[in-house]
């Protein structure tokens, strides 16, 4: 029969539609083309398996010409067996393996059925295993147990781990923000930080003091102007500083070092070379030297002076031509002059002889 409400094919013995639950007394019967070889239930031509026990249906109630649709060629022999096996495997895949049992009469139904065909009882309870392919029964825990599993509380170990990780992260972030100056910075703390930076840069004789108005006073001594400027830049790079008071003293001045270099050059017999020292303590040597040795000697004297950072060499080398050789008899003239000098000194018993190789006796 065909349900007039949902157009579902149902057996003629059913009183209610298994899909929508409507009464089927007024349903029009439809000639059955297939029947179940196991239970004898009849079904339309489009049904392939018995809904009660899953047995493959056979054409029985109608003649073959009415049972088979027009234009369909029935396979023969091995082809029919192969096609039946393929159809059976396909149906096993498509058909649900779980069934519903009527709580009143126990009749099995597919999962898509909503009402019993015999007594119209709503189908709700799920029964495993299925009738088509039996398996071991799987006991489904009650809904209350599922609900209890869903709201189960996490273990205490995980709670403690979460709390410890949170505390460590909070402490690390707080320390970073504190030492970075995002909060909690005061003039005293900033002064300590600046003094540490000055020590790290090698300026241990310079100190910074910051008052409540964020004015920094920098005191101490620097070897040169470059170190002094570097110290002031370290203080000014902090955005909190409003003003900087410079009280740094330079211990060695360029003009004093310049005098020391020139004195050392005079003491070394280099009278034609002198030095000039700028505020960066770079000595520039100028003048003239008689040889490369004298030039290198002057550079080494300048580099030996304390606090000199660099030496620039602008010394010119002047090559002096040797005097012309004396005439061949010039040694006799020299000998005569020596003897006259001895006579004039009252040394009449001492005399000198000079040979041509300028050897005096």
VENQUI-V606041 format. One record per residue. N is the residue number from 1. RES is the residue in three letters. PHI is phi in whole degrees, -180 to 180 (none if undefined). PSI is psi in whole degrees, -180 to 180 (NA if undefined). D_FIRST is the distance of its C-alpha to the first C-alpha in whole Angstrom. Layout:
# VENQUI-V606041
n:N res:RES phi:PHI psi:PSI d_first:D_FIRST
n:N res:RES phi:PHI psi:PSI d_first:D_FIRST
This chain:
# VENQUI-V606041
n:1 res:UNK phi:none psi:158 d_first:0
n:2 res:UNK phi:-116 psi:125 d_first:4
n:3 res:UNK phi:-69 psi:128 d_first:7
n:4 res:UNK phi:-70 psi:-20 d_first:9
n:5 res:UNK phi:-84 psi:-51 d_first:12
n:6 res:UNK phi:-113 psi:0 d_first:12
n:7 res:UNK phi:62 psi:34 d_first:9
n:8 res:UNK phi:-95 psi:136 d_first:8
n:9 res:UNK phi:-76 psi:127 d_first:6
n:10 res:UNK phi:-136 psi:154 d_first:5
n:11 res:UNK phi:-64 psi:156 d_first:6
n:12 res:UNK phi:-73 psi:-11 d_first:6
n:13 res:UNK phi:-85 psi:-10 d_first:9
n:14 res:UNK phi:-77 psi:143 d_first:9
n:15 res:UNK phi:-101 psi:-21 d_first:11
n:16 res:UNK phi:-131 psi:150 d_first:11
n:17 res:UNK phi:-73 psi:128 d_first:10
n:18 res:UNK phi:-69 psi:-14 d_first:12
n:19 res:UNK phi:-96 psi:-48 d_first:13
n:20 res:UNK phi:-111 psi:-10 d_first:14
n:21 res:UNK phi:80 psi:8 d_first:14
n:22 res:UNK phi:-75 psi:149 d_first:13
n:23 res:UNK phi:-68 psi:145 d_first:12
n:24 res:UNK phi:-119 psi:22 d_first:8
n:25 res:UNK phi:-62 psi:-35 d_first:10
n:26 res:UNK phi:-89 psi:3 d_first:10
n:27 res:UNK phi:-71 psi:143 d_first:6
n:28 res:UNK phi:-83 psi:131 d_first:6
n:29 res:UNK phi:-70 psi:148 d_first:4
n:30 res:UNK phi:-124 psi:134 d_first:5
n:31 res:UNK phi:-60 psi:133 d_first:8
n:32 res:UNK phi:-83 psi:138 d_first:9
n:33 res:UNK phi:-104 psi:-14 d_first:12
n:34 res:UNK phi:-137 psi:154 d_first:13
n:35 res:UNK phi:-141 psi:155 d_first:14
n:36 res:UNK phi:-81 psi:124 d_first:16
n:37 res:UNK phi:-70 psi:-16 d_first:19
n:38 res:UNK phi:-89 psi:-51 d_first:20
n:39 res:UNK phi:-108 psi:-12 d_first:18
n:40 res:UNK phi:83 psi:6 d_first:16
n:41 res:UNK phi:-69 psi:142 d_first:12
n:42 res:UNK phi:-97 psi:148 d_first:10
n:43 res:UNK phi:-142 psi:158 d_first:9
n:44 res:UNK phi:-66 psi:173 d_first:8
n:45 res:UNK phi:-68 psi:-27 d_first:12
n:46 res:UNK phi:-81 psi:-5 d_first:12
n:47 res:UNK phi:-93 psi:134 d_first:12
n:48 res:UNK phi:-110 psi:-23 d_first:16
n:49 res:UNK phi:-131 psi:149 d_first:16
n:50 res:UNK phi:-69 psi:133 d_first:15
n:51 res:UNK phi:-77 psi:-12 d_first:14
n:52 res:UNK phi:-90 psi:-49 d_first:16
n:53 res:UNK phi:-125 psi:3 d_first:19
n:54 res:UNK phi:75 psi:12 d_first:19
n:55 res:UNK phi:-73 psi:143 d_first:20
n:56 res:UNK phi:-65 psi:127 d_first:20
n:57 res:UNK phi:-77 psi:152 d_first:17
n:58 res:UNK phi:-123 psi:148 d_first:18
n:59 res:UNK phi:-70 psi:126 d_first:17
n:60 res:UNK phi:-147 psi:-46 d_first:17
n:61 res:UNK phi:-80 psi:-25 d_first:14
n:62 res:UNK phi:-116 psi:157 d_first:15
n:63 res:UNK phi:-63 psi:158 d_first:19
n:64 res:UNK phi:-61 psi:-36 d_first:20
n:65 res:UNK phi:-68 psi:-27 d_first:21
n:66 res:UNK phi:-88 psi:-29 d_first:17
n:67 res:UNK phi:-73 psi:-35 d_first:16
n:68 res:UNK phi:-97 psi:138 d_first:18
n:69 res:UNK phi:-63 psi:152 d_first:19
n:70 res:UNK phi:-65 psi:141 d_first:22
n:71 res:UNK phi:87 psi:0 d_first:25
n:72 res:UNK phi:-96 psi:125 d_first:24
n:73 res:UNK phi:-94 psi:122 d_first:27
n:74 res:UNK phi:-78 psi:128 d_first:26
n:75 res:UNK phi:-70 psi:154 d_first:29
n:76 res:UNK phi:-123 psi:155 d_first:31
n:77 res:UNK phi:60 psi:-132 d_first:33
n:78 res:UNK phi:-64 psi:-31 d_first:34
n:79 res:UNK phi:-62 psi:-39 d_first:32
n:80 res:UNK phi:-66 psi:-41 d_first:29
n:81 res:UNK phi:-64 psi:-44 d_first:30
n:82 res:UNK phi:-63 psi:-43 d_first:31
n:83 res:UNK phi:-65 psi:-38 d_first:28
n:84 res:UNK phi:-65 psi:-40 d_first:26
n:85 res:UNK phi:-67 psi:-42 d_first:28
n:86 res:UNK phi:-61 psi:-44 d_first:28
n:87 res:UNK phi:-64 psi:-38 d_first:25
n:88 res:UNK phi:-66 psi:-44 d_first:25
n:89 res:UNK phi:-64 psi:-41 d_first:27
n:90 res:UNK phi:-61 psi:-43 d_first:26
n:91 res:UNK phi:-68 psi:-34 d_first:23
n:92 res:UNK phi:-63 psi:-34 d_first:25
n:93 res:UNK phi:-73 psi:-42 d_first:27
n:94 res:UNK phi:-77 psi:-40 d_first:24
n:95 res:UNK phi:-69 psi:138 d_first:22
n:96 res:UNK phi:-69 psi:142 d_first:23
n:97 res:UNK phi:-89 psi:-13 d_first:25
n:98 res:UNK phi:-98 psi:144 d_first:25
n:99 res:UNK phi:-127 psi:165 d_first:22
n:100 res:UNK phi:-112 psi:137 d_first:22
n:101 res:UNK phi:-107 psi:138 d_first:22
n:102 res:UNK phi:-67 psi:124 d_first:21
n:103 res:UNK phi:-66 psi:-12 d_first:24
n:104 res:UNK phi:-99 psi:-51 d_first:23
n:105 res:UNK phi:-109 psi:-10 d_first:21
n:106 res:UNK phi:81 psi:12 d_first:22
n:107 res:UNK phi:-74 psi:132 d_first:19
n:108 res:UNK phi:-80 psi:147 d_first:19
n:109 res:UNK phi:-141 psi:155 d_first:17
n:110 res:UNK phi:-66 psi:167 d_first:18
n:111 res:UNK phi:-65 psi:-20 d_first:21
n:112 res:UNK phi:-80 psi:-16 d_first:18
n:113 res:UNK phi:-74 psi:145 d_first:16
n:114 res:UNK phi:-115 psi:-23 d_first:18
n:115 res:UNK phi:-137 psi:151 d_first:16
n:116 res:UNK phi:-72 psi:138 d_first:15
n:117 res:UNK phi:-73 psi:-22 d_first:12
n:118 res:UNK phi:-89 psi:-47 d_first:14
n:119 res:UNK phi:-122 psi:1 d_first:17
n:120 res:UNK phi:74 psi:14 d_first:16
n:121 res:UNK phi:-72 psi:134 d_first:19
n:122 res:UNK phi:-63 psi:138 d_first:20
n:123 res:UNK phi:-98 psi:121 d_first:21
n:124 res:UNK phi:-130 psi:-42 d_first:25
n:125 res:UNK phi:-76 psi:134 d_first:27
n:126 res:UNK phi:-96 psi:128 d_first:27
n:127 res:UNK phi:-114 psi:132 d_first:27
n:128 res:UNK phi:-125 psi:145 d_first:29
n:129 res:UNK phi:-84 psi:176 d_first:29
n:130 res:UNK phi:-78 psi:165 d_first:26
n:131 res:UNK phi:-76 psi:-33 d_first:24
n:132 res:UNK phi:-68 psi:-46 d_first:24
n:133 res:UNK phi:-135 psi:94 d_first:28
n:134 res:UNK phi:-64 psi:143 d_first:30
n:135 res:UNK phi:-137 psi:178 d_first:33
n:136 res:UNK phi:-66 psi:140 d_first:36
n:137 res:UNK phi:-69 psi:131 d_first:34
n:138 res:UNK phi:-103 psi:119 d_first:36
n:139 res:UNK phi:-84 psi:120 d_first:37
n:140 res:UNK phi:-89 psi:124 d_first:36
n:141 res:UNK phi:-65 psi:151 d_first:39
n:142 res:UNK phi:-59 psi:160 d_first:38
n:143 res:UNK phi:-62 psi:-31 d_first:38
n:144 res:UNK phi:-62 psi:-37 d_first:42
n:145 res:UNK phi:-69 psi:-38 d_first:43
n:146 res:UNK phi:-60 psi:-42 d_first:42
n:147 res:UNK phi:-64 psi:-38 d_first:43
n:148 res:UNK phi:-69 psi:-37 d_first:46
n:149 res:UNK phi:-66 psi:-38 d_first:46
n:150 res:UNK phi:-67 psi:-33 d_first:46
n:151 res:UNK phi:-104 psi:17 d_first:49
n:152 res:UNK phi:-64 psi:136 d_first:51
n:153 res:UNK phi:-78 psi:148 d_first:55
n:154 res:UNK phi:-67 psi:159 d_first:57
n:155 res:UNK phi:-71 psi:161 d_first:59
n:156 res:UNK phi:-68 psi:-32 d_first:63
n:157 res:UNK phi:-60 psi:-45 d_first:64
n:158 res:UNK phi:-66 psi:-36 d_first:62
n:159 res:UNK phi:-62 psi:-44 d_first:63
n:160 res:UNK phi:-66 psi:-41 d_first:67
n:161 res:UNK phi:-61 psi:-43 d_first:67
n:162 res:UNK phi:-62 psi:-43 d_first:65
n:163 res:UNK phi:-65 psi:-43 d_first:68
n:164 res:UNK phi:-64 psi:-44 d_first:71
n:165 res:UNK phi:-62 psi:-41 d_first:70
n:166 res:UNK phi:-63 psi:-42 d_first:69
n:167 res:UNK phi:-65 psi:-43 d_first:73
n:168 res:UNK phi:-64 psi:-43 d_first:74
n:169 res:UNK phi:-64 psi:-43 d_first:73
n:170 res:UNK phi:-62 psi:-43 d_first:74
n:171 res:UNK phi:-65 psi:-42 d_first:78
n:172 res:UNK phi:-64 psi:-44 d_first:78
n:173 res:UNK phi:-65 psi:-41 d_first:77
n:174 res:UNK phi:-64 psi:-42 d_first:79
n:175 res:UNK phi:-64 psi:-43 d_first:82
n:176 res:UNK phi:-62 psi:-46 d_first:81
n:177 res:UNK phi:-65 psi:-36 d_first:81
n:178 res:UNK phi:-68 psi:-51 d_first:84
n:179 res:UNK phi:-74 psi:-20 d_first:87
n:180 res:UNK phi:-81 psi:-13 d_first:85
n:181 res:UNK phi:92 psi:13 d_first:87
n:182 res:UNK phi:-70 psi:-31 d_first:84
n:183 res:UNK phi:-152 psi:158 d_first:85
n:184 res:UNK phi:78 psi:10 d_first:87
n:185 res:UNK phi:-87 psi:139 d_first:90
n:186 res:UNK phi:-130 psi:165 d_first:94
n:187 res:UNK phi:-57 psi:-38 d_first:97
n:188 res:UNK phi:-66 psi:-44 d_first:98
n:189 res:UNK phi:-66 psi:-38 d_first:95
n:190 res:UNK phi:-68 psi:-37 d_first:95
n:191 res:UNK phi:-63 psi:-42 d_first:99
n:192 res:UNK phi:-62 psi:-41 d_first:98
n:193 res:UNK phi:-65 psi:-42 d_first:96
n:194 res:UNK phi:-65 psi:-43 d_first:98
n:195 res:UNK phi:-63 psi:-36 d_first:101
n:196 res:UNK phi:-64 psi:-40 d_first:99
n:197 res:UNK phi:-65 psi:-38 d_first:98
n:198 res:UNK phi:-64 psi:-40 d_first:101
n:199 res:UNK phi:-63 psi:-43 d_first:102
n:200 res:UNK phi:-64 psi:-27 d_first:99
n:201 res:UNK phi:-88 psi:5 d_first:101
n:202 res:UNK phi:85 psi:13 d_first:104
n:203 res:UNK phi:-108 psi:71 d_first:106
n:204 res:UNK phi:-78 psi:-12 d_first:107
n:205 res:UNK phi:-95 psi:9 d_first:110
n:206 res:UNK phi:-118 psi:136 d_first:108
n:207 res:UNK phi:-132 psi:152 d_first:106
n:208 res:UNK phi:-122 psi:139 d_first:104
n:209 res:UNK phi:-131 psi:131 d_first:104
n:210 res:UNK phi:-120 psi:128 d_first:102
n:211 res:UNK phi:-89 psi:-179 d_first:103
n:212 res:UNK phi:-68 psi:-18 d_first:100
n:213 res:UNK phi:-90 psi:10 d_first:100
n:214 res:UNK phi:63 psi:38 d_first:99
n:215 res:UNK phi:-104 psi:124 d_first:102
n:216 res:UNK phi:-98 psi:131 d_first:103
n:217 res:UNK phi:-110 psi:118 d_first:107
n:218 res:UNK phi:-106 psi:121 d_first:107
n:219 res:UNK phi:-126 psi:167 d_first:110
n:220 res:UNK phi:126 psi:-161 d_first:112
n:221 res:UNK phi:-134 psi:144 d_first:113
n:222 res:UNK phi:-126 psi:150 d_first:112
n:223 res:UNK phi:-72 psi:-30 d_first:114
n:224 res:UNK phi:-154 psi:177 d_first:113
n:225 res:UNK phi:-69 psi:-32 d_first:112
n:226 res:UNK phi:-63 psi:-47 d_first:109
n:227 res:UNK phi:-63 psi:-36 d_first:108
n:228 res:UNK phi:-63 psi:-46 d_first:109
n:229 res:UNK phi:-65 psi:-38 d_first:106
n:230 res:UNK phi:-64 psi:-41 d_first:103
n:231 res:UNK phi:-64 psi:-42 d_first:104
n:232 res:UNK phi:-66 psi:-35 d_first:104
n:233 res:UNK phi:-66 psi:-37 d_first:100
n:234 res:UNK phi:-61 psi:-39 d_first:99
n:235 res:UNK phi:-72 psi:-43 d_first:99
n:236 res:UNK phi:-71 psi:-20 d_first:98
n:237 res:UNK phi:-71 psi:-12 d_first:95
n:238 res:UNK phi:-85 psi:124 d_first:94
n:239 res:UNK phi:-67 psi:-23 d_first:92
n:240 res:UNK phi:-71 psi:-22 d_first:93
n:241 res:UNK phi:-72 psi:125 d_first:97
n:242 res:UNK phi:-89 psi:-35 d_first:98
n:243 res:UNK phi:-155 psi:159 d_first:102
n:244 res:UNK phi:-129 psi:128 d_first:104
n:245 res:UNK phi:-104 psi:123 d_first:108
n:246 res:UNK phi:-97 psi:112 d_first:109
n:247 res:UNK phi:-121 psi:26 d_first:112
n:248 res:UNK phi:-82 psi:133 d_first:112
n:249 res:UNK phi:-105 psi:139 d_first:115
n:250 res:UNK phi:-92 psi:120 d_first:116
n:251 res:UNK phi:-71 psi:-39 d_first:118
n:252 res:UNK phi:-118 psi:123 d_first:120
n:253 res:UNK phi:-95 psi:151 d_first:121
n:254 res:UNK phi:-60 psi:-39 d_first:121
n:255 res:UNK phi:-68 psi:-32 d_first:124
n:256 res:UNK phi:-68 psi:-42 d_first:125
n:257 res:UNK phi:-67 psi:-35 d_first:124
n:258 res:UNK phi:-62 psi:-42 d_first:125
n:259 res:UNK phi:-64 psi:-38 d_first:129
n:260 res:UNK phi:-63 psi:-39 d_first:128
n:261 res:UNK phi:-68 psi:-46 d_first:127
n:262 res:UNK phi:-65 psi:-37 d_first:130
n:263 res:UNK phi:-63 psi:-42 d_first:132
n:264 res:UNK phi:-66 psi:-33 d_first:131
n:265 res:UNK phi:-67 psi:-41 d_first:131
n:266 res:UNK phi:-65 psi:-42 d_first:135
n:267 res:UNK phi:-64 psi:-27 d_first:136
n:268 res:UNK phi:-87 psi:5 d_first:134
n:269 res:UNK phi:81 psi:13 d_first:137
n:270 res:UNK phi:-102 psi:77 d_first:134
n:271 res:UNK phi:-78 psi:-19 d_first:136
n:272 res:UNK phi:-95 psi:6 d_first:134
n:273 res:UNK phi:-121 psi:137 d_first:131
n:274 res:UNK phi:-140 psi:164 d_first:129
n:275 res:UNK phi:-122 psi:150 d_first:126
n:276 res:UNK phi:-128 psi:131 d_first:124
n:277 res:UNK phi:-118 psi:127 d_first:121
n:278 res:UNK phi:-92 psi:-176 d_first:118
n:279 res:UNK phi:-70 psi:-18 d_first:116
n:280 res:UNK phi:-90 psi:10 d_first:113
n:281 res:UNK phi:61 psi:43 d_first:116
n:282 res:UNK phi:-106 psi:122 d_first:116
n:283 res:UNK phi:-95 psi:128 d_first:120
n:284 res:UNK phi:-110 psi:118 d_first:121
n:285 res:UNK phi:-93 psi:130 d_first:124
n:286 res:UNK phi:-132 psi:167 d_first:126
n:287 res:UNK phi:118 psi:-157 d_first:130
n:288 res:UNK phi:-135 psi:152 d_first:131
n:289 res:UNK phi:-132 psi:154 d_first:132
n:290 res:UNK phi:-83 psi:-15 d_first:134
n:291 res:UNK phi:-158 psi:170 d_first:132
n:292 res:UNK phi:-67 psi:-33 d_first:128
n:293 res:UNK phi:-63 psi:-43 d_first:129
n:294 res:UNK phi:-63 psi:-37 d_first:131
n:295 res:UNK phi:-64 psi:-48 d_first:127
n:296 res:UNK phi:-65 psi:-34 d_first:125
n:297 res:UNK phi:-63 psi:-42 d_first:128
n:298 res:UNK phi:-65 psi:-41 d_first:127
n:299 res:UNK phi:-64 psi:-42 d_first:123
n:300 res:UNK phi:-66 psi:-36 d_first:123
n:301 res:UNK phi:-64 psi:-42 d_first:126
n:302 res:UNK phi:-67 psi:-41 d_first:123
n:303 res:UNK phi:-69 psi:-24 d_first:120
n:304 res:UNK phi:-76 psi:-14 d_first:122
n:305 res:UNK phi:-74 psi:136 d_first:122
n:306 res:UNK phi:-65 psi:147 d_first:120
n:307 res:UNK phi:76 psi:-1 d_first:117
n:308 res:UNK phi:-77 psi:123 d_first:117
n:309 res:UNK phi:-87 psi:-34 d_first:114
n:310 res:UNK phi:-155 psi:157 d_first:115
n:311 res:UNK phi:-130 psi:127 d_first:118
n:312 res:UNK phi:-108 psi:133 d_first:118
n:313 res:UNK phi:-105 psi:110 d_first:121
n:314 res:UNK phi:-119 psi:28 d_first:123
n:315 res:UNK phi:-80 psi:134 d_first:126
n:316 res:UNK phi:-99 psi:137 d_first:128
n:317 res:UNK phi:-95 psi:122 d_first:130
n:318 res:UNK phi:-106 psi:119 d_first:133
n:319 res:UNK phi:-90 psi:118 d_first:135
n:320 res:UNK phi:-96 psi:127 d_first:139
n:321 res:UNK phi:-70 psi:141 d_first:141
n:322 res:UNK phi:-68 psi:152 d_first:144
n:323 res:UNK phi:-66 psi:153 d_first:147
n:324 res:UNK phi:-67 psi:150 d_first:149
n:325 res:UNK phi:-66 psi:147 d_first:152
n:326 res:UNK phi:-70 psi:163 d_first:155
n:327 res:UNK phi:-67 psi:164 d_first:158
n:328 res:UNK phi:-60 psi:-35 d_first:159
n:329 res:UNK phi:-99 psi:20 d_first:163
n:330 res:UNK phi:-72 psi:-25 d_first:161
n:331 res:UNK phi:-68 psi:-26 d_first:161
n:332 res:UNK phi:-70 psi:-38 d_first:165
n:333 res:UNK phi:-65 psi:-41 d_first:165
n:334 res:UNK phi:-65 psi:-43 d_first:162
n:335 res:UNK phi:-60 psi:-43 d_first:165
n:336 res:UNK phi:-64 psi:-43 d_first:168
n:337 res:UNK phi:-63 psi:-40 d_first:166
n:338 res:UNK phi:-64 psi:-45 d_first:165
n:339 res:UNK phi:-64 psi:-39 d_first:169
n:340 res:UNK phi:-63 psi:-39 d_first:170
n:341 res:UNK phi:-66 psi:-38 d_first:167
n:342 res:UNK phi:-67 psi:-39 d_first:169
n:343 res:UNK phi:-63 psi:-44 d_first:172
n:344 res:UNK phi:-66 psi:-25 d_first:172
n:345 res:UNK phi:-87 psi:1 d_first:170
n:346 res:UNK phi:86 psi:12 d_first:173
n:347 res:UNK phi:-102 psi:75 d_first:172
n:348 res:UNK phi:-78 psi:-19 d_first:175
n:349 res:UNK phi:-92 psi:3 d_first:174
n:350 res:UNK phi:-116 psi:133 d_first:170
n:351 res:UNK phi:-142 psi:165 d_first:169
n:352 res:UNK phi:-123 psi:150 d_first:166
n:353 res:UNK phi:-128 psi:134 d_first:165
n:354 res:UNK phi:-124 psi:122 d_first:162
n:355 res:UNK phi:-90 psi:-175 d_first:161
n:356 res:UNK phi:-72 psi:-17 d_first:159
n:357 res:UNK phi:-91 psi:11 d_first:156
n:358 res:UNK phi:64 psi:39 d_first:157
n:359 res:UNK phi:-101 psi:124 d_first:157
n:360 res:UNK phi:-95 psi:140 d_first:160
n:361 res:UNK phi:-131 psi:NA d_first:162
